């Protein structure tokens, strides 16, 4: 089985679509182990249901266990996603996580990393991480982040 994930970003400013991005991600070692445990219901990993964003450009590596500079204020905090299954190849074969971040900070965040986690707590098991060119958000911007995990 091949597991591949993709982040989809829709950035809105003043209520209008400002930019869109599609970013493939890296499934990390702890993510592979957790998925195996979830399939056979062993281990202590909770389902992956949280999306997080950050501001680091440290390259993604299979040994990553956290974002390098996770945003924890101003509307960019790690959040429980809306969970669903969508169809890629056969009915309901793709888990999907979706979250809208609404920024309240008076400054600017240069979002350059994203990840999926099993809980909201620090040290939670990470499924995947990726870096990308900055998405610059300011107060009142919204960022719709959708993550799809394609299981082939």
PyMOL commands that set and color helices and strands:
alter all, ss='L'
color gray80, all
select helices_A, chain A and resi 29-39
alter helices_A, ss='H'
color red, helices_A
select strands_A, chain A and resi 3-13+16-24+26-27+50-54+79-80+82-86+94-102+108-117+126-138+142-151
alter strands_A, ss='S'
color yellow, strands_A
deselect
rebuild
show_as cartoon
